[in-house]
Amino acid sequence: KNGPRIYQLRKELMSIVKGTDSISQYCTNLKSIWEKLKAYKPSSSCTYGALSLLLDHYHIEYVMTFLMGLNESFSHIRE
């Protein structure tokens, strides 16, 4: 039902790069899309352990997206 919108947001997220933006602006752009995507994530009554694993997964995904969008001048951060 929400598949097309989620696809559109994920595609937009993957197209965001730092470019000439400041790190602050780059982070703001990423966070804006992540917040929109969060609205489509199902809520569940997970146990604490399962919820913790899920949050760890989202954190890693966010960090990887951030690192992939950085310019080559930040390559030392990705290594």
Secondary structure, DSSP 8 states (H G I E B T S, - for coil): --HHHHHHHHHHHHH---TTS-HHHHHHHHHHHHHHHHTTS------HHHHHHHHHHHHHHHHHHHHHTS-GGGHHHH-
